[in-house]
Amino acid sequence: MAPPVTTSAPITPLTPALRRVAQHLACGLTPQEIAAETGLSAATVRQYVRDIRECLHCPPRCKPPVLVHRLLTAQQAPPPPAGRPAPDLGPDQLLLLRAVAEHSDARSIAVAAKLAPADLRAALDQLLADTGTQDTTHLVIRAHGWKLLPADPAVQSGATQ
C-alpha cells in the first residue's frame, strides 16, 4: 500500500495567483472550468495546478480529492460552507472518507479503508449517496465543511506533510 502523501518539509505558501486557482479547486472546479471562469489559458491553469502540488509536496499524479484535502488541511484555501448538516456516518464510512482524502490509487484507498478492492466501488457509491455528493472531490470538500476531516495543526505549521 502506498503511504499517504507525507514529508517533513514545510509547505511553501501559495502566491496570490496560485491561491486564486486553489480557491477554485477547493470549490470542486476542474482545471478546464477554472480556465473558463478566470479567463486564464488552460495551459496556465495546468501549470498553476502543478505549482500548487509542488508547494504542498503532493506527487504529480495525486488525484483531485487528495490535492483539495491538502489545500484545505494546510489552510491554503478556505473550505466552502457545507450548505447542510453533516450526515451521520459510521466508523467504516469515516475510515473510507479519510482514505479517499489521503490516497490516490484505488488499491491504496481500499487497503486504508480496510476493504477488499472488489468492494471499494460499492462502498464509495454508498458513501457518495449517503453524503449527497456527486464525486469524491466534492465529498472531501463537503467533509471539510462538516469538520469530518479537520485541519491538522501539525500540517498547518508545516511540521508534517
CNS distance restraints for C-alpha pairs under 8 A (distance, minus, plus):
assign (resid   1 and name CA) (resid 107 and name CA) 7.18 0.50 0.50
assign (resid   1 and name CA) (resid 108 and name CA) 5.06 0.50 0.50
assign (resid   1 and name CA) (resid 111 and name CA) 6.74 0.50 0.50
assign (resid   1 and name CA) (resid 112 and name CA) 7.96 0.50 0.50
assign (resid   2 and name CA) (resid 103 and name CA) 7.67 0.50 0.50
assign (resid   2 and name CA) (resid 108 and name CA) 5.84 0.50 0.50
assign (resid   3 and name CA) (resid 103 and name CA) 7.55 0.50 0.50
assign (resid   3 and name CA) (resid 108 and name CA) 7.84 0.50 0.50
assign (resid   4 and name CA) (resid 102 and name CA) 5.25 0.50 0.50
assign (resid   4 and name CA) (resid 103 and name CA) 5.62 0.50 0.50
assign (resid   5 and name CA) (resid  57 and name CA) 7.72 0.50 0.50
assign (resid   5 and name CA) (resid  58 and name CA) 6.32 0.50 0.50
assign (resid   5 and name CA) (resid  59 and name CA) 7.58 0.50 0.50
assign (resid   5 and name CA) (resid 102 and name CA) 6.83 0.50 0.50
assign (resid   5 and name CA) (resid 103 and name CA) 7.47 0.50 0.50
assign (resid   5 and name CA) (resid 161 and name CA) 6.88 0.50 0.50
assign (resid   6 and name CA) (resid  57 and name CA) 7.70 0.50 0.50
assign (resid   6 and name CA) (resid 160 and name CA) 6.65 0.50 0.50
assign (resid   6 and name CA) (resid 161 and name CA) 4.29 0.50 0.50
assign (resid   7 and name CA) (resid  57 and name CA) 7.09 0.50 0.50
assign (resid   7 and name CA) (resid 160 and name CA) 5.96 0.50 0.50
assign (resid   7 and name CA) (resid 161 and name CA) 4.51 0.50 0.50
assign (resid   8 and name CA) (resid 158 and name CA) 7.38 0.50 0.50
assign (resid   8 and name CA) (resid 159 and name CA) 5.96 0.50 0.50
assign (resid   8 and name CA) (resid 160 and name CA) 4.90 0.50 0.50
assign (resid   8 and name CA) (resid 161 and name CA) 5.76 0.50 0.50
assign (resid   9 and name CA) (resid  57 and name CA) 7.96 0.50 0.50
assign (resid   9 and name CA) (resid 158 and name CA) 6.69 0.50 0.50
assign (resid   9 and name CA) (resid 159 and name CA) 7.11 0.50 0.50
assign (resid   9 and name CA) (resid 160 and name CA) 7.16 0.50 0.50
assign (resid   9 and name CA) (resid 161 and name CA) 6.91 0.50 0.50
assign (resid  10 and name CA) (resid 157 and name CA) 7.32 0.50 0.50
assign (resid  10 and name CA) (resid 158 and name CA) 3.96 0.50 0.50
assign (resid  10 and name CA) (resid 159 and name CA) 6.16 0.50 0.50
assign (resid  10 and name CA) (resid 160 and name CA) 7.39 0.50 0.50
assign (resid  10 and name CA) (resid 161 and name CA) 7.27 0.50 0.50
assign (resid  11 and name CA) (resid  55 and name CA) 5.86 0.50 0.50
assign (resid  11 and name CA) (resid  56 and name CA) 5.39 0.50 0.50
assign (resid  11 and name CA) (resid  57 and name CA) 7.18 0.50 0.50
assign (resid  11 and name CA) (resid  74 and name CA) 7.80 0.50 0.50
assign (resid  11 and name CA) (resid 158 and name CA) 5.34 0.50 0.50
assign (resid  11 and name CA) (resid 161 and name CA) 7.62 0.50 0.50
assign (resid  12 and name CA) (resid  55 and name CA) 4.77 0.50 0.50
assign (resid  12 and name CA) (resid  56 and name CA) 6.70 0.50 0.50
assign (resid  13 and name CA) (resid  55 and name CA) 6.87 0.50 0.50
assign (resid  13 and name CA) (resid  76 and name CA) 7.33 0.50 0.50
assign (resid  14 and name CA) (resid  18 and name CA) 5.55 0.50 0.50
assign (resid  14 and name CA) (resid  19 and name CA) 5.56 0.50 0.50
assign (resid  14 and name CA) (resid  52 and name CA) 7.05 0.50 0.50
assign (resid  14 and name CA) (resid  55 and name CA) 6.92 0.50 0.50
assign (resid  14 and name CA) (resid  76 and name CA) 6.98 0.50 0.50
assign (resid  15 and name CA) (resid  19 and name CA) 5.97 0.50 0.50
assign (resid  16 and name CA) (resid  20 and name CA) 6.27 0.50 0.50
assign (resid  17 and name CA) (resid  21 and name CA) 6.62 0.50 0.50
assign (resid  18 and name CA) (resid  22 and name CA) 6.00 0.50 0.50
assign (resid  18 and name CA) (resid  48 and name CA) 5.99 0.50 0.50
assign (resid  18 and name CA) (resid  49 and name CA) 7.77 0.50 0.50
assign (resid  18 and name CA) (resid  51 and name CA) 7.62 0.50 0.50
assign (resid  18 and name CA) (resid  52 and name CA) 6.54 0.50 0.50
assign (resid  19 and name CA) (resid  23 and name CA) 6.11 0.50 0.50
assign (resid  19 and name CA) (resid  76 and name CA) 6.92 0.50 0.50
assign (resid  19 and name CA) (resid  77 and name CA) 6.80 0.50 0.50
assign (resid  20 and name CA) (resid  24 and name CA) 6.68 0.50 0.50
assign (resid  21 and name CA) (resid  25 and name CA) 6.33 0.50 0.50
assign (resid  21 and name CA) (resid  34 and name CA) 7.11 0.50 0.50
assign (resid  21 and name CA) (resid  45 and name CA) 7.38 0.50 0.50
assign (resid  21 and name CA) (resid  48 and name CA) 7.19 0.50 0.50
assign (resid  21 and name CA) (resid  49 and name CA) 7.55 0.50 0.50
assign (resid  22 and name CA) (resid  26 and name CA) 6.07 0.50 0.50
assign (resid  22 and name CA) (resid  49 and name CA) 7.82 0.50 0.50
assign (resid  22 and name CA) (resid  52 and name CA) 7.42 0.50 0.50
assign (resid  22 and name CA) (resid  71 and name CA) 7.21 0.50 0.50
assign (resid  22 and name CA) (resid  76 and name CA) 7.42 0.50 0.50
assign (resid  22 and name CA) (resid  77 and name CA) 6.07 0.50 0.50
assign (resid  23 and name CA) (resid  27 and name CA) 6.42 0.50 0.50
assign (resid  23 and name CA) (resid  77 and name CA) 5.28 0.50 0.50
assign (resid  23 and name CA) (resid  78 and name CA) 6.99 0.50 0.50
assign (resid  24 and name CA) (resid  28 and name CA) 6.65 0.50 0.50
assign (resid  24 and name CA) (resid  29 and name CA) 5.68 0.50 0.50
assign (resid  24 and name CA) (resid  34 and name CA) 6.43 0.50 0.50
assign (resid  25 and name CA) (resid  29 and name CA) 5.18 0.50 0.50
assign (resid  25 and name CA) (resid  30 and name CA) 6.71 0.50 0.50
assign (resid  25 and name CA) (resid  31 and name CA) 7.72 0.50 0.50
assign (resid  25 and name CA) (resid  34 and name CA) 7.84 0.50 0.50
assign (resid  25 and name CA) (resid  68 and name CA) 6.56 0.50 0.50
assign (resid  26 and name CA) (resid  68 and name CA) 5.64 0.50 0.50
assign (resid  26 and name CA) (resid  71 and name CA) 7.32 0.50 0.50
assign (resid  26 and name CA) (resid  72 and name CA) 7.28 0.50 0.50
assign (resid  26 and name CA) (resid  77 and name CA) 6.54 0.50 0.50
assign (resid  26 and name CA) (resid  78 and name CA) 7.38 0.50 0.50
assign (resid  26 and name CA) (resid  79 and name CA) 6.44 0.50 0.50
assign (resid  26 and name CA) (resid  80 and name CA) 7.30 0.50 0.50
assign (resid  26 and name CA) (resid 141 and name CA) 6.61 0.50 0.50
assign (resid  27 and name CA) (resid  79 and name CA) 7.58 0.50 0.50
assign (resid  27 and name CA) (resid  80 and name CA) 6.39 0.50 0.50
assign (resid  27 and name CA) (resid 138 and name CA) 7.88 0.50 0.50
assign (resid  27 and name CA) (resid 141 and name CA) 7.16 0.50 0.50
assign (resid  28 and name CA) (resid 137 and name CA) 6.32 0.50 0.50
assign (resid  28 and name CA) (resid 138 and name CA) 5.91 0.50 0.50
assign (resid  28 and name CA) (resid 141 and name CA) 7.32 0.50 0.50
assign (resid  29 and name CA) (resid  33 and name CA) 5.70 0.50 0.50
assign (resid  29 and name CA) (resid  34 and name CA) 6.13 0.50 0.50
assign (resid  30 and name CA) (resid  34 and name CA) 6.16 0.50 0.50
assign (resid  31 and name CA) (resid  35 and name CA) 6.17 0.50 0.50
assign (resid  31 and name CA) (resid  42 and name CA) 6.99 0.50 0.50
assign (resid  31 and name CA) (resid  45 and name CA) 6.00 0.50 0.50
assign (resid  31 and name CA) (resid  46 and name CA) 6.42 0.50 0.50
assign (resid  31 and name CA) (resid  49 and name CA) 7.74 0.50 0.50
assign (resid  32 and name CA) (resid  36 and name CA) 6.37 0.50 0.50
assign (resid  32 and name CA) (resid  42 and name CA) 6.13 0.50 0.50
assign (resid  32 and name CA) (resid  45 and name CA) 7.87 0.50 0.50
assign (resid  33 and name CA) (resid  37 and name CA) 6.09 0.50 0.50
assign (resid  34 and name CA) (resid  38 and name CA) 5.89 0.50 0.50
assign (resid  34 and name CA) (resid  40 and name CA) 7.79 0.50 0.50
assign (resid  34 and name CA) (resid  45 and name CA) 7.16 0.50 0.50
assign (resid  35 and name CA) (resid  39 and name CA) 5.54 0.50 0.50
assign (resid  35 and name CA) (resid  40 and name CA) 4.89 0.50 0.50
assign (resid  35 and name CA) (resid  41 and name CA) 5.66 0.50 0.50
assign (resid  35 and name CA) (resid  42 and name CA) 5.32 0.50 0.50
assign (resid  35 and name CA) (resid  45 and name CA) 6.16 0.50 0.50
assign (resid  36 and name CA) (resid  40 and name CA) 7.18 0.50 0.50
assign (resid  40 and name CA) (resid  44 and name CA) 6.31 0.50 0.50
assign (resid  40 and name CA) (resid  45 and name CA) 6.57 0.50 0.50
assign (resid  41 and name CA) (resid  45 and name CA) 6.38 0.50 0.50
assign (resid  42 and name CA) (resid  46 and name CA) 6.14 0.50 0.50
assign (resid  43 and name CA) (resid  47 and name CA) 6.21 0.50 0.50
assign (resid  44 and name CA) (resid  48 and name CA) 6.12 0.50 0.50
assign (resid  45 and name CA) (resid  49 and name CA) 6.14 0.50 0.50
assign (resid  46 and name CA) (resid  50 and name CA) 6.30 0.50 0.50
assign (resid  47 and name CA) (resid  51 and name CA) 6.15 0.50 0.50
assign (resid  48 and name CA) (resid  52 and name CA) 6.08 0.50 0.50
assign (resid  49 and name CA) (resid  53 and name CA) 6.19 0.50 0.50
assign (resid  50 and name CA) (resid  54 and name CA) 6.26 0.50 0.50
assign (resid  50 and name CA) (resid  60 and name CA) 7.04 0.50 0.50
assign (resid  51 and name CA) (resid  55 and name CA) 6.19 0.50 0.50
assign (resid  52 and name CA) (resid  56 and name CA) 6.21 0.50 0.50
assign (resid  53 and name CA) (resid  57 and name CA) 5.92 0.50 0.50
assign (resid  53 and name CA) (resid  58 and name CA) 4.87 0.50 0.50
assign (resid  53 and name CA) (resid  59 and name CA) 6.86 0.50 0.50
assign (resid  53 and name CA) (resid  60 and name CA) 6.87 0.50 0.50
assign (resid  53 and name CA) (resid  67 and name CA) 6.96 0.50 0.50
assign (resid  54 and name CA) (resid  58 and name CA) 6.05 0.50 0.50
assign (resid  54 and name CA) (resid  59 and name CA) 7.56 0.50 0.50
assign (resid  54 and name CA) (resid  60 and name CA) 7.97 0.50 0.50
assign (resid  56 and name CA) (resid  70 and name CA) 6.90 0.50 0.50
assign (resid  56 and name CA) (resid  71 and name CA) 7.46 0.50 0.50
assign (resid  56 and name CA) (resid 161 and name CA) 7.83 0.50 0.50
assign (resid  57 and name CA) (resid 161 and name CA) 7.36 0.50 0.50
assign (resid  58 and name CA) (resid  62 and name CA) 6.48 0.50 0.50
assign (resid  58 and name CA) (resid  67 and name CA) 7.05 0.50 0.50
assign (resid  61 and name CA) (resid 104 and name CA) 7.89 0.50 0.50
assign (resid  62 and name CA) (resid  66 and name CA) 6.30 0.50 0.50
assign (resid  62 and name CA) (resid  67 and name CA) 6.66 0.50 0.50
assign (resid  62 and name CA) (resid 103 and name CA) 7.77 0.50 0.50
assign (resid  62 and name CA) (resid 104 and name CA) 5.43 0.50 0.50
assign (resid  63 and name CA) (resid  67 and name CA) 6.44 0.50 0.50
assign (resid  63 and name CA) (resid 103 and name CA) 7.97 0.50 0.50
assign (resid  63 and name CA) (resid 104 and name CA) 5.15 0.50 0.50
assign (resid  64 and name CA) (resid  68 and name CA) 5.98 0.50 0.50
assign (resid  64 and name CA) (resid 137 and name CA) 6.11 0.50 0.50
assign (resid  65 and name CA) (resid  69 and name CA) 6.00 0.50 0.50
assign (resid  65 and name CA) (resid 100 and name CA) 6.94 0.50 0.50
assign (resid  65 and name CA) (resid 101 and name CA) 5.60 0.50 0.50
assign (resid  65 and name CA) (resid 104 and name CA) 7.92 0.50 0.50
assign (resid  65 and name CA) (resid 136 and name CA) 6.13 0.50 0.50
assign (resid  65 and name CA) (resid 137 and name CA) 4.30 0.50 0.50
assign (resid  65 and name CA) (resid 138 and name CA) 7.77 0.50 0.50
assign (resid  65 and name CA) (resid 140 and name CA) 6.10 0.50 0.50
assign (resid  66 and name CA) (resid  70 and name CA) 6.19 0.50 0.50
assign (resid  66 and name CA) (resid 100 and name CA) 7.23 0.50 0.50
assign (resid  66 and name CA) (resid 101 and name CA) 4.89 0.50 0.50
assign (resid  66 and name CA) (resid 102 and name CA) 5.43 0.50 0.50
assign (resid  66 and name CA) (resid 103 and name CA) 6.44 0.50 0.50
assign (resid  66 and name CA) (resid 104 and name CA) 6.59 0.50 0.50
assign (resid  67 and name CA) (resid  71 and name CA) 6.22 0.50 0.50
assign (resid  68 and name CA) (resid  72 and name CA) 6.16 0.50 0.50
assign (resid  68 and name CA) (resid 137 and name CA) 7.23 0.50 0.50
assign (resid  68 and name CA) (resid 140 and name CA) 7.40 0.50 0.50
assign (resid  68 and name CA) (resid 141 and name CA) 7.18 0.50 0.50
assign (resid  69 and name CA) (resid  73 and name CA) 5.85 0.50 0.50
assign (resid  69 and name CA) (resid 101 and name CA) 5.75 0.50 0.50
assign (resid  69 and name CA) (resid 102 and name CA) 7.49 0.50 0.50
assign (resid  69 and name CA) (resid 140 and name CA) 6.46 0.50 0.50
assign (resid  69 and name CA) (resid 141 and name CA) 7.36 0.50 0.50
assign (resid  69 and name CA) (resid 144 and name CA) 7.96 0.50 0.50
assign (resid  70 and name CA) (resid  74 and name CA) 5.83 0.50 0.50
assign (resid  71 and name CA) (resid  75 and name CA) 6.02 0.50 0.50
assign (resid  71 and name CA) (resid  76 and name CA) 5.08 0.50 0.50
assign (resid  71 and name CA) (resid  77 and name CA) 5.78 0.50 0.50
assign (resid  72 and name CA) (resid  76 and name CA) 6.12 0.50 0.50
assign (resid  72 and name CA) (resid  77 and name CA) 5.60 0.50 0.50
assign (resid  72 and name CA) (resid  78 and name CA) 6.34 0.50 0.50
assign (resid  72 and name CA) (resid  79 and name CA) 6.21 0.50 0.50
assign (resid  72 and name CA) (resid 144 and name CA) 7.35 0.50 0.50
assign (resid  72 and name CA) (resid 151 and name CA) 7.11 0.50 0.50
assign (resid  73 and name CA) (resid 150 and name CA) 7.07 0.50 0.50
assign (resid  73 and name CA) (resid 151 and name CA) 4.40 0.50 0.50
assign (resid  73 and name CA) (resid 152 and name CA) 6.21 0.50 0.50
assign (resid  73 and name CA) (resid 155 and name CA) 6.84 0.50 0.50
assign (resid  73 and name CA) (resid 156 and name CA) 6.84 0.50 0.50
assign (resid  74 and name CA) (resid 151 and name CA) 6.96 0.50 0.50
assign (resid  74 and name CA) (resid 152 and name CA) 7.71 0.50 0.50
assign (resid  74 and name CA) (resid 155 and name CA) 5.76 0.50 0.50
assign (resid  74 and name CA) (resid 156 and name CA) 4.68 0.50 0.50
assign (resid  74 and name CA) (resid 157 and name CA) 8.00 0.50 0.50
assign (resid  74 and name CA) (resid 158 and name CA) 7.92 0.50 0.50
assign (resid  75 and name CA) (resid 151 and name CA) 7.52 0.50 0.50
assign (resid  75 and name CA) (resid 156 and name CA) 6.60 0.50 0.50
assign (resid  79 and name CA) (resid 141 and name CA) 6.65 0.50 0.50
assign (resid  79 and name CA) (resid 144 and name CA) 6.44 0.50 0.50
assign (resid  79 and name CA) (resid 145 and name CA) 5.87 0.50 0.50
assign (resid  80 and name CA) (resid 141 and name CA) 7.29 0.50 0.50
assign (resid  80 and name CA) (resid 142 and name CA) 7.71 0.50 0.50
assign (resid  80 and name CA) (resid 145 and name CA) 6.40 0.50 0.50
assign (resid  81 and name CA) (resid 142 and name CA) 7.81 0.50 0.50
assign (resid  81 and name CA) (resid 145 and name CA) 5.56 0.50 0.50
assign (resid  82 and name CA) (resid  86 and name CA) 7.87 0.50 0.50
assign (resid  82 and name CA) (resid 142 and name CA) 5.40 0.50 0.50
assign (resid  82 and name CA) (resid 143 and name CA) 7.79 0.50 0.50
assign (resid  82 and name CA) (resid 144 and name CA) 7.89 0.50 0.50
assign (resid  82 and name CA) (resid 145 and name CA) 4.49 0.50 0.50
assign (resid  82 and name CA) (resid 146 and name CA) 5.85 0.50 0.50
assign (resid  85 and name CA) (resid 146 and name CA) 7.11 0.50 0.50
assign (resid  86 and name CA) (resid 131 and name CA) 7.89 0.50 0.50
assign (resid  86 and name CA) (resid 143 and name CA) 7.86 0.50 0.50
assign (resid  86 and name CA) (resid 146 and name CA) 5.35 0.50 0.50
assign (resid  87 and name CA) (resid 130 and name CA) 7.18 0.50 0.50
assign (resid  87 and name CA) (resid 131 and name CA) 6.15 0.50 0.50
assign (resid  89 and name CA) (resid  93 and name CA) 5.82 0.50 0.50
assign (resid  89 and name CA) (resid  94 and name CA) 6.34 0.50 0.50
assign (resid  90 and name CA) (resid  94 and name CA) 6.26 0.50 0.50
assign (resid  91 and name CA) (resid  95 and name CA) 6.13 0.50 0.50
assign (resid  92 and name CA) (resid  96 and name CA) 6.26 0.50 0.50
assign (resid  92 and name CA) (resid 113 and name CA) 7.29 0.50 0.50
assign (resid  93 and name CA) (resid  97 and name CA) 6.05 0.50 0.50
assign (resid  93 and name CA) (resid 127 and name CA) 6.56 0.50 0.50
assign (resid  94 and name CA) (resid  98 and name CA) 6.23 0.50 0.50
assign (resid  94 and name CA) (resid 148 and name CA) 7.78 0.50 0.50
assign (resid  95 and name CA) (resid  99 and name CA) 6.21 0.50 0.50
assign (resid  95 and name CA) (resid 112 and name CA) 7.62 0.50 0.50
assign (resid  95 and name CA) (resid 113 and name CA) 5.34 0.50 0.50
assign (resid  96 and name CA) (resid 100 and name CA) 6.16 0.50 0.50
assign (resid  96 and name CA) (resid 109 and name CA) 7.36 0.50 0.50
assign (resid  96 and name CA) (resid 110 and name CA) 7.83 0.50 0.50
assign (resid  96 and name CA) (resid 112 and name CA) 7.48 0.50 0.50
assign (resid  96 and name CA) (resid 113 and name CA) 4.71 0.50 0.50
assign (resid  96 and name CA) (resid 124 and name CA) 7.71 0.50 0.50
assign (resid  97 and name CA) (resid 101 and name CA) 6.34 0.50 0.50
assign (resid  97 and name CA) (resid 139 and name CA) 7.92 0.50 0.50
assign (resid  97 and name CA) (resid 140 and name CA) 7.38 0.50 0.50
assign (resid  98 and name CA) (resid 102 and name CA) 6.19 0.50 0.50
assign (resid  98 and name CA) (resid 113 and name CA) 7.92 0.50 0.50
assign (resid  98 and name CA) (resid 149 and name CA) 7.15 0.50 0.50
assign (resid  99 and name CA) (resid 103 and name CA) 5.75 0.50 0.50
assign (resid  99 and name CA) (resid 108 and name CA) 7.89 0.50 0.50
assign (resid  99 and name CA) (resid 109 and name CA) 5.08 0.50 0.50
assign (resid  99 and name CA) (resid 110 and name CA) 7.67 0.50 0.50
assign (resid  99 and name CA) (resid 112 and name CA) 5.53 0.50 0.50
assign (resid  99 and name CA) (resid 113 and name CA) 5.76 0.50 0.50
assign (resid 100 and name CA) (resid 104 and name CA) 7.14 0.50 0.50
assign (resid 100 and name CA) (resid 109 and name CA) 5.90 0.50 0.50
assign (resid 100 and name CA) (resid 136 and name CA) 7.12 0.50 0.50
assign (resid 100 and name CA) (resid 140 and name CA) 7.77 0.50 0.50
assign (resid 101 and name CA) (resid 140 and name CA) 6.20 0.50 0.50
assign (resid 102 and name CA) (resid 109 and name CA) 8.00 0.50 0.50
assign (resid 103 and name CA) (resid 108 and name CA) 6.14 0.50 0.50
assign (resid 103 and name CA) (resid 109 and name CA) 5.60 0.50 0.50
assign (resid 104 and name CA) (resid 108 and name CA) 7.27 0.50 0.50
assign (resid 104 and name CA) (resid 109 and name CA) 7.09 0.50 0.50
assign (resid 105 and name CA) (resid 109 and name CA) 6.28 0.50 0.50
assign (resid 106 and name CA) (resid 110 and name CA) 6.11 0.50 0.50
assign (resid 106 and name CA) (resid 117 and name CA) 7.39 0.50 0.50
assign (resid 106 and name CA) (resid 120 and name CA) 7.70 0.50 0.50
assign (resid 107 and name CA) (resid 111 and name CA) 6.19 0.50 0.50
assign (resid 107 and name CA) (resid 117 and name CA) 6.08 0.50 0.50
assign (resid 108 and name CA) (resid 112 and name CA) 6.00 0.50 0.50
assign (resid 109 and name CA) (resid 113 and name CA) 6.01 0.50 0.50
assign (resid 110 and name CA) (resid 114 and name CA) 5.97 0.50 0.50
assign (resid 110 and name CA) (resid 115 and name CA) 4.88 0.50 0.50
assign (resid 110 and name CA) (resid 116 and name CA) 6.19 0.50 0.50
assign (resid 110 and name CA) (resid 117 and name CA) 5.35 0.50 0.50
assign (resid 110 and name CA) (resid 120 and name CA) 5.88 0.50 0.50
assign (resid 111 and name CA) (resid 115 and name CA) 5.95 0.50 0.50
assign (resid 111 and name CA) (resid 116 and name CA) 7.28 0.50 0.50
assign (resid 111 and name CA) (resid 117 and name CA) 7.54 0.50 0.50
assign (resid 115 and name CA) (resid 119 and name CA) 6.31 0.50 0.50
assign (resid 115 and name CA) (resid 120 and name CA) 6.38 0.50 0.50
assign (resid 116 and name CA) (resid 120 and name CA) 6.65 0.50 0.50
assign (resid 119 and name CA) (resid 123 and name CA) 6.26 0.50 0.50
assign (resid 120 and name CA) (resid 124 and name CA) 6.03 0.50 0.50
assign (resid 121 and name CA) (resid 125 and name CA) 6.04 0.50 0.50
assign (resid 122 and name CA) (resid 126 and name CA) 6.17 0.50 0.50
assign (resid 123 and name CA) (resid 127 and name CA) 6.18 0.50 0.50
assign (resid 124 and name CA) (resid 128 and name CA) 6.09 0.50 0.50
assign (resid 125 and name CA) (resid 129 and name CA) 6.16 0.50 0.50
assign (resid 126 and name CA) (resid 130 and name CA) 6.01 0.50 0.50
assign (resid 127 and name CA) (resid 131 and name CA) 6.12 0.50 0.50
assign (resid 128 and name CA) (resid 132 and name CA) 5.83 0.50 0.50
assign (resid 128 and name CA) (resid 133 and name CA) 5.12 0.50 0.50
assign (resid 128 and name CA) (resid 134 and name CA) 6.53 0.50 0.50
assign (resid 128 and name CA) (resid 135 and name CA) 6.70 0.50 0.50
assign (resid 128 and name CA) (resid 136 and name CA) 7.38 0.50 0.50
assign (resid 128 and name CA) (resid 139 and name CA) 6.87 0.50 0.50
assign (resid 129 and name CA) (resid 133 and name CA) 6.62 0.50 0.50
assign (resid 131 and name CA) (resid 139 and name CA) 7.25 0.50 0.50
assign (resid 133 and name CA) (resid 138 and name CA) 5.90 0.50 0.50
assign (resid 133 and name CA) (resid 139 and name CA) 5.51 0.50 0.50
assign (resid 133 and name CA) (resid 142 and name CA) 7.92 0.50 0.50
assign (resid 134 and name CA) (resid 138 and name CA) 6.45 0.50 0.50
assign (resid 134 and name CA) (resid 139 and name CA) 7.44 0.50 0.50
assign (resid 135 and name CA) (resid 139 and name CA) 6.18 0.50 0.50
assign (resid 136 and name CA) (resid 140 and name CA) 6.22 0.50 0.50
assign (resid 137 and name CA) (resid 141 and name CA) 6.31 0.50 0.50
assign (resid 138 and name CA) (resid 142 and name CA) 6.04 0.50 0.50
assign (resid 139 and name CA) (resid 143 and name CA) 5.97 0.50 0.50
assign (resid 140 and name CA) (resid 144 and name CA) 6.28 0.50 0.50
assign (resid 140 and name CA) (resid 149 and name CA) 7.81 0.50 0.50
assign (resid 141 and name CA) (resid 145 and name CA) 6.51 0.50 0.50
assign (resid 142 and name CA) (resid 146 and name CA) 6.14 0.50 0.50
assign (resid 143 and name CA) (resid 147 and name CA) 6.05 0.50 0.50
assign (resid 143 and name CA) (resid 148 and name CA) 5.02 0.50 0.50
assign (resid 143 and name CA) (resid 149 and name CA) 5.78 0.50 0.50
assign (resid 144 and name CA) (resid 148 and name CA) 5.87 0.50 0.50
assign (resid 144 and name CA) (resid 149 and name CA) 5.04 0.50 0.50
assign (resid 144 and name CA) (resid 150 and name CA) 6.24 0.50 0.50
assign (resid 151 and name CA) (resid 155 and name CA) 7.63 0.50 0.50
assign (resid 151 and name CA) (resid 156 and name CA) 7.33 0.50 0.50
assign (resid 152 and name CA) (resid 156 and name CA) 6.34 0.50 0.50
assign (resid 153 and name CA) (resid 157 and name CA) 6.37 0.50 0.50
assign (resid 154 and name CA) (resid 158 and name CA) 6.27 0.50 0.50
assign (resid 154 and name CA) (resid 159 and name CA) 5.19 0.50 0.50
assign (resid 154 and name CA) (resid 160 and name CA) 5.72 0.50 0.50
assign (resid 155 and name CA) (resid 159 and name CA) 5.87 0.50 0.50
assign (resid 155 and name CA) (resid 160 and name CA) 5.24 0.50 0.50
assign (resid 155 and name CA) (resid 161 and name CA) 5.65 0.50 0.50
